[in-house]
Amino acid sequence: MGTIQPGMTRLTCIALVFALNACEGAPTKAPPDPGAPSVASVSPSTEPAAAEPAVEAVPESEPEPEPEPEPEPELFSWGHADLDPDNDNVLGPPAPLDDCEARLEAAGISFKPARIGVGKKVDGVYTCGAHQVVRVKRGPGNIAYNKNPLLTCTMALALADFERVAQEEAERLVGSRIKSIEHMGTFNCREMVNFDLLSEHSFANGIDLKKFVFANGESATVLDDFKPTVDQPEDPKTLFLRSLSNRLYDEQVFSVVVTPYFDHLHRNHIHVDLARYRVDGSRP
């Protein structure tokens, strides 16, 4: 704006200054550029916005693997039973065992060497007797017998482990150790009653167990206490006879274990032997 024209009053000038915003050298504001962006659309800062940090993807947790099944415990074996399936039909007494008497001593068996001979062969087979026989006087279980068992040397070795198992089961189930055992015989040249086969008794390779007497004065007889018709017995003596029979077969102490479960002929004794075949008569 130029100078104040003559005739204008000061009030008019002031009004004009406010109107034009240009009085006494005050800077004027340029009119808005119609092509410029509006104030609302202008960013307050010309710097680009900082990028937000990338969020690392958390992987989905994998399901816990199924636990490995517990391995079944290996069945313990005393290693006396004959497990060879190819010799089941072989007849005759067991073959002599090298150093058997030394093994008996190492097993804690007191014994006396014996001799029963083998006689003549019938159709090429020895039908009675054995080559290597001992009479057991005392075993590692310190059990007395009504008559010292006359057995093959290999059967006498098995008898030592039989005593260990029997004492374990007696203490566990009856609460007392075995003091003595009554047996019904070992050596007897004959065939089986119900089968056309030679009995292992013919070779002194088996024993019939009839009665167990415990140190606490109690006793268990197979005839009275095995009770094969009772499904769930509670009598400790019944449990002892059955558990002992199972272990003698399962742990391969003997090849054959026959109880009152097997037939009526065994109602009064448990028969055990080391035949070349296997028979589990310890269960129904």
Buried (B, 14 or more C-beta within 10 A) or exposed (E): EEEEEEEEEEEEBEEBBEEEEBBEEEEEEEEEEEEEEEEEEEEEEEEEEEEEEEEEEEEEEEEEEEEEEEEEEEEEEBEBBBEEEEEEEBBBBBEEBEEBBEBBEEBBBEBEEBEBEBEEEEEEEBBBBBBBBBBBEBBBBEBBBEEBBBBBBBBBBBBBBBBBBBBBBBBEBBEBBBBBBBBBBBBBBEEEEEEEEBBBBBBBBBBBBBBBBBBEEEBBBBEEBBBBEEEEBEEBBBBBBBBBBBBBBBBBBBBBBBBBBBEEEBEBBBBBBBBBBBBBBBEE
